């Protein structure tokens, strides 16, 4: 798949610093000399073609409320059902399977610690499985933006 200059600019410019405003795609479009619809269409196409896996901001969670990593030991035969239930819980993201006794891992966020605890307690009751709660002790920033050598790509 070939990416044109506008695709490459969109990817390069917005690996970081996605605008946080009422119309971020409009602001991106103005910076890139495109229309808002063109930006949205391009981002959708890039996701459909699996060039991009996700479009959205990453927030410093400690400033935005409360969150923690959690894990569940789901019976193998019920993994899909348990995963689907976890995915429906408010504030859940990054739900993924692991090869471990605790085979489903997810991050849950909430506006505050009390709400987070309530959500986890409720989910635990619904699943009828204990949830391993792993609050962050120390945070690390990993910059996932990369300089892309477009000329070296096929």
N, CA, C and O of each residue as an XYZ file, in Angstrom:
616
protein
N       0.830     -1.175      0.000
C       0.000      0.000      0.000
C       0.883      1.251      0.000
O       1.832      1.344      0.779
N       0.578      2.187     -0.852
C       1.344      3.430     -0.943
C       0.600      4.534     -0.193
O      -0.611      4.702     -0.332
N       1.352      5.268      0.594
C       0.790      6.423      1.282
C       1.204      7.672      0.526
O       2.365      7.815      0.143
N       0.258      8.579      0.310
C       0.620      9.814     -0.382
C       1.201     10.811      0.624
O       1.273     10.533      1.822
N       1.611     11.965      0.120
C       2.277     12.963      0.958
C       1.377     13.422      2.110
O       1.858     13.641      3.222
N       0.074     13.566      1.847
C      -0.843     14.013      2.905
C      -0.968     12.956      4.004
O      -1.012     13.302      5.184
N      -1.027     11.666      3.631
C      -1.049     10.590      4.633
C       0.203     10.644      5.502
O       0.129     10.553      6.728
N       1.348     10.792      4.850
C       2.620     10.811      5.584
C       2.693     12.018      6.526
O       3.154     11.894      7.660
N       2.240     13.182      6.054
C       2.233     14.376      6.903
C       1.302     14.181      8.101
O       1.641     14.555      9.224
N       0.146     13.602      7.858
C      -0.820     13.350      8.922
C      -0.214     12.442      9.990
O      -0.339     12.714     11.184
N       0.432     11.383      9.568
C       1.057     10.440     10.501
C       2.222     11.109     11.229
O       2.321     11.025     12.453
N       3.093     11.767     10.486
C       4.263     12.405     11.107
C       3.854     13.492     12.103
O       4.375     13.545     13.218
N       2.940     14.342     11.707
C       2.588     15.509     12.523
C       1.822     15.139     13.782
O       1.972     15.794     14.813
N       0.994     14.086     13.709
C       0.096     13.818     14.831
C       0.367     12.511     15.564
O      -0.541     11.931     16.159
N       1.614     12.046     15.524
C       1.989     10.973     16.445
C       1.969     11.514     17.875
O       1.757     10.766     18.829
N       2.185     12.790     18.008
C       2.158     13.502     19.287
C       1.302     14.753     19.100
O       1.008     15.164     17.977
N       0.923     15.329     20.192
C       0.275     16.652     20.194
C      -1.029     16.707     19.406
O      -1.284     17.669     18.681
N      -1.845     15.682     19.551
C      -3.184     15.730     18.972
C      -3.918     16.903     19.614
O      -3.893     17.032     20.838
N      -4.570     17.760     18.834
C      -5.247     18.919     19.427
C      -6.337     18.494     20.410
O      -7.132     17.597     20.126
N      -6.360     19.138     21.540
C      -7.416     18.899     22.524
C      -8.323     20.120     22.469
O      -8.063     21.145     23.101
N      -9.390     19.982     21.700
C     -10.326     21.078     21.493
C     -11.646     20.487     21.013
O     -11.780     19.272     20.865
N     -12.605     21.350     20.775
C     -13.931     20.880     20.369
C     -13.902     20.160     19.016
O     -14.637     19.193     18.822
N     -13.068     20.616     18.084
C     -13.011     20.006     16.749
C     -11.556     19.733     16.376
O     -10.978     20.462     15.570
N     -10.960     18.691     16.956
C      -9.536     18.420     16.704
C      -9.234     18.122     15.235
O      -8.178     18.507     14.733
N     -10.147     17.443     14.544
C      -9.879     17.108     13.145
C      -9.905     18.351     12.264
O      -9.185     18.427     11.269
N     -10.737     19.328     12.631
C     -10.753     20.594     11.901
C      -9.423     21.326     12.091
O      -8.859     21.862     11.138
N      -8.931     21.342     13.324
C      -7.648     21.997     13.593
C      -6.510     21.281     12.860
O      -5.615     21.927     12.315
N      -6.549     19.964     12.850
C      -5.538     19.196     12.118
C      -5.612     19.536     10.623
O      -4.588     19.735      9.969
N      -6.822     19.598     10.106
C      -7.020     19.890      8.685
C      -6.438     21.245      8.313
O      -5.769     21.376      7.288
N      -6.687     22.246      9.135
C      -6.169     23.588      8.855
C      -4.645     23.585      8.825
O      -4.041     24.241      7.977
N      -4.021     22.857      9.739
C      -2.562     22.778      9.778
C      -2.015     22.090      8.532
O      -0.957     22.466      8.027
N      -2.732     21.084      8.037
C      -2.249     20.274      6.913
C      -2.740     20.760      5.543
O      -2.331     20.219      4.516
N      -3.599     21.760      5.520
C      -4.128     22.235      4.241
C      -5.158     21.290      3.648
O      -5.271     21.178      2.428
N      -5.909     20.609      4.505
C      -6.953     19.688      4.078
C      -8.283     20.152      4.645
O      -8.333     21.130      5.392
N      -9.357     19.460      4.298
C     -10.638     19.714      4.946
C     -10.782     18.750      6.122
O     -10.086     17.738      6.210
N     -11.687     19.085      7.004
C     -11.955     18.208      8.146
C     -12.401     16.830      7.669
O     -11.947     15.814      8.197
N     -13.291     16.787      6.670
C     -13.758     15.503      6.126
C     -12.604     14.688      5.541
O     -12.566     13.466      5.691
N     -11.665     15.363      4.876
C     -10.511     14.639      4.316
C      -9.669     14.008      5.420
O      -9.220     12.870      5.284
N      -9.453     14.734      6.502
C      -8.667     14.184      7.615
C      -9.372     12.963      8.182
O      -8.744     11.924      8.389
N     -10.668     13.076      8.436
C     -11.425     11.954      9.015
C     -11.414     10.761      8.069
O     -11.204      9.628      8.502
N     -11.639     11.004      6.783
C     -11.639      9.914      5.791
C     -10.279      9.238      5.725
O     -10.198      8.011      5.671
N      -9.217     10.024      5.727
C      -7.867      9.454      5.683
C      -7.579      8.617      6.934
O      -7.049      7.511      6.833
N      -7.925      9.140      8.095
C      -7.673      8.398      9.334
C      -8.459      7.086      9.356
O      -7.937      6.054      9.779
N      -9.700      7.124      8.906
C     -10.507      5.887      8.845
C      -9.872      4.880      7.894
O      -9.764      3.696      8.213
N      -9.455      5.357      6.728
C      -8.823      4.459      5.747
C      -7.531      3.871      6.292
O      -7.272      2.680      6.122
N      -6.717      4.696      6.949
C      -5.452      4.212      7.507
C      -5.691      3.181      8.613
O      -4.902      2.250      8.774
N      -6.774      3.344      9.370
C      -7.111      2.338     10.375
C      -7.627      1.063      9.714
O      -7.237     -0.037     10.105
N      -8.494      1.201      8.723
C      -9.022      0.022      8.026
C      -7.902     -0.791      7.378
O      -7.961     -2.020      7.340
N      -6.890     -0.103      6.872
C      -5.767     -0.780      6.231
C      -4.682     -1.170      7.224
O      -3.619     -1.650      6.832
N      -4.950     -0.963      8.506
C      -4.063     -1.328      9.612
C      -2.706     -0.631      9.566
O      -1.709     -1.151     10.067
N      -2.687      0.546      8.960
C      -1.499      1.395      9.028
C      -1.458      2.034     10.412
O      -0.389      2.182     11.005
N      -2.627      2.412     10.921
C      -2.784      2.953     12.272
C      -3.653      1.994     13.072
O      -4.627      1.448     12.554
N      -3.298      1.792     14.325
C      -4.133      0.931     15.161
C      -5.098      1.737     16.010
O      -6.149      1.234     16.406
N      -4.753      2.975     16.290
C      -5.577      3.790     17.175
C      -5.364      5.258     16.847
O      -4.249      5.685     16.546
N      -6.449      6.028     16.910
C      -6.369      7.471     16.759
C      -7.023      8.073     17.990
O      -8.211      7.863     18.233
N      -6.258      8.814     18.760
C      -6.802      9.456     19.948
C      -5.692      9.886     20.866
O      -4.547      9.457     20.726
N      -6.037     10.729     21.800
C      -5.022     11.231     22.722
C      -4.675     10.204     23.790
O      -5.454      9.295     24.078
N      -3.510     10.364     24.360
C      -3.095      9.604     25.534
C      -2.964     10.619     26.655
O      -2.182     11.566     26.563
N      -3.724     10.417     27.701
C      -3.729     11.355     28.812
C      -2.861     10.843     29.943
O      -2.713      9.635     30.130
N      -2.298     11.752     30.683
C      -1.603     11.411     31.916
C      -2.696     11.029     32.907
O      -3.344     11.892     33.498
N      -2.891      9.725     33.080
C      -4.048      9.234     33.830
C      -4.098      9.761     35.260
O      -5.189      9.949     35.799
N      -2.969     10.001     35.880
C      -2.986     10.476     37.261
C      -3.570     11.889     37.359
O      -4.014     12.304     38.429
N      -3.570     12.618     36.261
C      -4.174     13.950     36.242
C      -5.636     13.903     35.846
O      -6.367     14.871     36.053
N      -6.063     12.802     35.287
C      -7.415     12.697     34.765
C      -8.325     11.855     35.644
O      -9.475     11.619     35.272
N      -7.857     11.397     36.786
C      -8.683     10.566     37.645
C      -7.865      9.432     38.223
O      -6.709      9.618     38.603
N      -8.466      8.263     38.287
C      -7.815      7.093     38.866
C      -7.824      5.952     37.860
O      -8.740      5.836     37.045
N      -6.795      5.110     37.923
C      -6.768      3.933     37.052
C      -5.876      2.874     37.672
O      -5.063      3.154     38.553
N      -6.049      1.648     37.190
C      -5.135      0.589     37.590
C      -5.198     -0.559     36.597
O      -6.167     -0.719     35.855
N      -4.144     -1.344     36.608
C      -4.069     -2.567     35.827
C      -4.755     -3.655     36.635
O      -4.561     -3.755     37.846
N      -5.552     -4.461     35.966
C      -6.269     -5.539     36.642
C      -6.150     -6.808     35.812
O      -5.904     -6.765     34.606
N      -6.328     -7.933     36.483
C      -6.241     -9.217     35.794
C      -7.269    -10.183     36.368
O      -7.639    -10.102     37.540
N      -7.719    -11.098     35.516
C      -8.694    -12.113     35.889
C      -8.211    -13.458     35.378
O      -7.665    -13.560     34.279
N      -8.418    -14.493     36.190
C      -8.144    -15.867     35.755
C      -9.469    -16.441     35.244
O     -10.247    -17.008     36.010
N      -9.708    -16.285     33.951
C     -10.966    -16.747     33.350
C     -10.840    -18.211     32.933
O      -9.815    -18.605     32.376
N     -11.869    -19.021     33.194
C     -11.841    -20.390     32.667
C     -11.686    -20.351     31.147
O     -12.350    -19.561     30.476
N     -10.834    -21.178     30.617
C     -10.524    -21.171     29.182
C     -11.781    -21.197     28.312
O     -11.860    -20.487     27.310
N     -12.752    -22.007     28.692
C     -13.979    -22.149     27.899
C     -14.841    -20.881     27.943
O     -15.724    -20.705     27.104
N     -14.593    -20.007     28.907
C     -15.399    -18.798     29.056
C     -14.632    -17.520     28.734
O     -15.134    -16.422     28.973
N     -13.429    -17.649     28.196
C     -12.587    -16.465     27.941
C     -13.309    -15.396     27.127
O     -13.292    -14.223     27.500
N     -13.940    -15.782     26.030
C     -14.600    -14.788     25.182
C     -15.746    -14.107     25.914
O     -15.922    -12.895     25.793
N     -16.521    -14.862     26.664
C     -17.641    -14.291     27.410
C     -17.145    -13.341     28.501
O     -17.693    -12.253     28.679
N     -16.108    -13.756     29.227
C     -15.551    -12.916     30.282
C     -14.948    -11.650     29.675
O     -15.143    -10.555     30.201
N     -14.226    -11.795     28.582
C     -13.623    -10.632     27.921
C     -14.697     -9.659     27.444
O     -14.545     -8.447     27.590
N     -15.775    -10.182     26.877
C     -16.863     -9.327     26.401
C     -17.502     -8.571     27.560
O     -17.833     -7.393     27.427
N     -17.676     -9.238     28.686
C     -18.264     -8.568     29.856
C     -17.325     -7.482     30.385
O     -17.765     -6.384     30.727
N     -16.048     -7.792     30.448
C     -15.070     -6.784     30.888
C     -15.116     -5.578     29.950
O     -15.098     -4.435     30.406
N     -15.174     -5.828     28.651
C     -15.181     -4.739     27.668
C     -16.386     -3.824     27.819
O     -16.313     -2.646     27.470
N     -17.493     -4.348     28.334
C     -18.698     -3.524     28.515
C     -18.651     -2.674     29.782
O     -19.454     -1.754     29.936
N     -17.736     -2.963     30.676
C     -17.656     -2.218     31.933
C     -17.182     -0.793     31.670
O     -16.313     -0.577     30.824
N     -17.738      0.173     32.377
C     -17.299      1.567     32.158
C     -15.833      1.760     32.537
O     -15.363      1.254     33.556
N     -15.132      2.500     31.697
C     -13.748      2.848     31.992
C     -12.717      1.803     31.624
O     -11.540      1.967     31.946
N     -13.126      0.722     30.954
C     -12.166     -0.336     30.607
C     -11.511     -0.035     29.265
O     -12.171      0.361     28.304
N     -10.196     -0.233     29.227
C      -9.465     -0.167     27.963
C      -8.294     -1.135     28.037
O      -7.992     -1.667     29.106
N      -7.660     -1.355     26.954
C      -6.481     -2.232     26.877
C      -6.751     -3.643     27.399
O      -5.902     -4.206     28.091
N      -7.882     -4.213     27.094
C      -8.187     -5.579     27.537
C      -7.514     -6.560     26.583
O      -7.745     -6.512     25.374
N      -6.685     -7.447     27.123
C      -5.973     -8.384     26.255
C      -5.737     -9.707     26.973
O      -5.685     -9.769     28.201
N      -5.596    -10.762     26.176
C      -5.353    -12.111     26.694
C      -3.856    -12.323     26.882
O      -3.038    -11.825     26.110
N      -3.520    -13.074     27.925
C      -2.124    -13.412     28.216
C      -2.038    -14.909     28.476
O      -3.010    -15.537     28.895
N      -0.882    -15.461     28.225
C      -0.632    -16.865     28.563
C      -0.120    -16.904     29.998
O       1.084    -16.822     30.242
N      -1.032    -17.027     30.927
C      -0.720    -16.971     32.349
C      -1.951    -17.470     33.091
O      -3.033    -17.563     32.511
N      -1.795    -17.790     34.358
C      -2.961    -18.146     35.169
C      -3.984    -17.020     35.097
O      -5.171    -17.256     34.876
N      -3.505    -15.787     35.288
C      -4.356    -14.623     35.059
C      -4.271    -14.333     33.563
O      -3.304    -13.739     33.087
N      -5.292    -14.759     32.836
C      -5.206    -14.765     31.373
C      -5.906    -13.593     30.682
O      -5.798    -13.456     29.463
N      -6.607    -12.758     31.417
C      -7.190    -11.539     30.854
C      -6.720    -10.350     31.688
O      -6.938    -10.295     32.899
N      -6.077     -9.409     31.021
C      -5.522     -8.223     31.681
C      -6.181     -6.992     31.071
O      -6.375     -6.921     29.857
N      -6.522     -6.034     31.907
C      -7.155     -4.821     31.405
C      -6.805     -3.645     32.308
O      -6.368     -3.813     33.447
N      -7.010     -2.459     31.765
C      -6.845     -1.223     32.531
C      -8.235     -0.638     32.711
O      -9.018     -0.564     31.764
N      -8.531     -0.226     33.926
C      -9.797      0.457     34.194
C      -9.484      1.847     34.720
O      -8.575      2.030     35.531
N     -10.249      2.828     34.248
C     -10.098      4.204     34.700
C     -11.430      4.689     35.269
O     -12.490      4.145     34.959
N     -11.352      5.709     36.097
C     -12.546      6.310     36.697
C     -12.196      7.736     37.125
O     -11.022      8.102     37.176
N     -13.204      8.527     37.429
C     -12.932      9.912     37.841
C     -12.167     10.018     39.156
O     -11.448     10.991     39.382
N     -12.325      9.001     40.037
C     -11.649      9.046     41.335
C     -11.501      7.617     41.869
O     -12.065      6.671     41.319
N     -10.735      7.484     42.944
C     -10.450      6.158     43.519
C     -11.714      5.445     43.996
O     -11.847      4.237     43.801
N     -12.637      6.168     44.615
C     -13.858      5.534     45.111
C     -14.678      4.943     43.968
O     -15.158      3.814     44.062
N     -14.835      5.707     42.893
C     -15.585      5.212     41.733
C     -14.872      4.019     41.110
O     -15.515      3.054     40.699
N     -13.553      4.083     41.039
C     -12.775      2.965     40.503
C     -13.021      1.707     41.326
O     -13.276      0.640     40.767
N     -12.947      1.822     42.642
C     -13.198      0.666     43.515
C     -14.610      0.120     43.333
O     -14.809     -1.094     43.287
N     -15.593      1.020     43.230
C     -16.983      0.592     43.023
C     -17.132     -0.163     41.712
O     -17.791     -1.202     41.661
N     -16.520      0.357     40.651
C     -16.613     -0.305     39.333
C     -15.961     -1.681     39.356
O     -16.497     -2.643     38.805
N     -14.809     -1.766     39.994
C     -14.130     -3.061     40.076
C     -14.921     -4.052     40.923
O     -15.021     -5.228     40.572
N     -15.484     -3.582     42.039
C     -16.309     -4.453     42.884
C     -17.512     -4.973     42.105
O     -17.836     -6.159     42.164
N     -18.169     -4.077     41.378
C     -19.339     -4.467     40.578
C     -18.956     -5.483     39.508
O     -19.646     -6.486     39.329
N     -17.865     -5.232     38.800
C     -17.418     -6.157     37.764
C     -17.066     -7.514     38.370
O     -17.382     -8.555     37.794
N     -16.431     -7.500     39.495
C     -16.064     -8.743     40.181
C     -17.321     -9.553     40.519
O     -17.331    -10.773     40.357
N     -18.372     -8.887     40.985
C     -19.629     -9.566     41.292
C     -20.275    -10.128     40.032
O     -20.789    -11.246     40.044
N     -20.252     -9.362     38.947
C     -20.852     -9.822     37.688
C     -20.105    -11.025     37.128
O     -20.719    -11.978     36.649
N     -18.777    -10.976     37.191
C     -17.970    -12.072     36.635
C     -17.982    -13.306     37.532
O     -17.788    -14.430     37.067
N     -18.210    -13.080     38.817
C     -18.087    -14.157     39.805
C     -16.675    -14.742     39.791
O     -16.465    -15.940     39.984
N     -15.709    -13.832     39.552
C     -14.289    -14.170     39.546
C     -13.534    -13.084     40.299
O     -13.864    -11.905     40.169
N     -12.531    -13.457     41.081
C     -11.743    -12.418     41.744
C     -10.915    -11.625     40.730
O     -10.404    -12.176     39.755
N     -10.798    -10.332     40.983
C      -9.993     -9.460     40.128
C      -8.717     -9.114     40.886
O      -8.761     -8.610     42.009
N      -7.594     -9.391     40.260
C      -6.301     -8.997     40.799
C      -6.115     -7.520     40.478
O      -6.159     -7.129     39.312
N      -5.909     -6.706     41.493
C      -5.794     -5.255     41.319
C      -4.336     -4.853     41.493
O      -3.728     -5.102     42.534
N      -3.791     -4.234     40.466
C      -2.374     -3.882     40.448
C      -2.198     -2.382     40.241
O      -1.931     -1.939     39.123
N      -2.344     -1.592     41.309
C      -2.185     -0.140     41.154
C      -0.743      0.211     40.808
O       0.196     -0.474     41.213
N      -0.593      1.275     40.065
C       0.737      1.711     39.659
C       1.489      2.275     40.868
O       0.969      3.110     41.607
N       2.708      1.806     41.050
C       3.560      2.288     42.125
C       4.417      3.445     41.623
O       4.598      4.443     42.320
N       4.941      3.303     40.409
C       5.772      4.338     39.811
C       5.469      4.400     38.319
O       5.379      3.368     37.653
N       5.314      5.603     37.803
C       4.995      5.778     36.388
C       6.234      6.005     35.543
O       7.215      6.595     35.994
N       6.171      5.528     34.317
C       7.244      5.724     33.348
C       6.616      6.243     32.063
O       5.577      5.749     31.626
N       7.244      7.227     31.470
C       6.761      7.748     30.199
C       7.534      7.082     29.073
O       8.763      7.136     29.023
N       6.794      6.457     28.174
C       7.404      5.837     27.005
C       6.858      6.576     25.792
O       5.664      6.501     25.500
N       7.722      7.284     25.092
C       7.307      8.024     23.908
C       7.217      7.050     22.742
O       8.222      6.483     22.314
N       6.009      6.863     22.235
C       5.808      5.918     21.145
C       5.749      6.591     19.782
O       5.295      5.988     18.809
N       6.202      7.825     19.707
C       6.304      8.500     18.420
C       7.659      8.194     17.802
O       8.679      8.185     18.492
N       7.662      7.946     16.507
C       8.901      7.558     15.835
C       9.096      8.377     14.564
O       8.147      8.669     13.835
N      10.344      8.736     14.322
C      10.680      9.354     13.036
C      10.620      8.249     11.979
O      11.229      7.191     12.138
N       9.897      8.502     10.925
C       9.719      7.490      9.884
C      10.532      7.898      8.659
O      10.389      9.006      8.142
N      11.378      6.991      8.210
C      12.137      7.223      6.978
C      11.290      6.721      5.808
O      11.402      5.567      5.395
N      10.442      7.608      5.283
C       9.493      7.229      4.246
C      10.195      6.741      2.978
O       9.653      5.910      2.250
N      11.386      7.249      2.715
C      12.110      6.850      1.495
C      12.605      5.413      1.578
O      12.778      4.759      0.550
N      12.835      4.914      2.791
C      13.367      3.554      2.960
C      12.275      2.499      2.899
O      12.569      1.309      2.788
N      11.014      2.921      2.971
C       9.899      1.948      2.949
C       9.617      1.503      1.522
O       9.818      2.255      0.569
N       9.148      0.269      1.392
C       8.832     -0.236      0.029
C       7.690      0.500     -0.612
O       7.314      0.192     -1.743
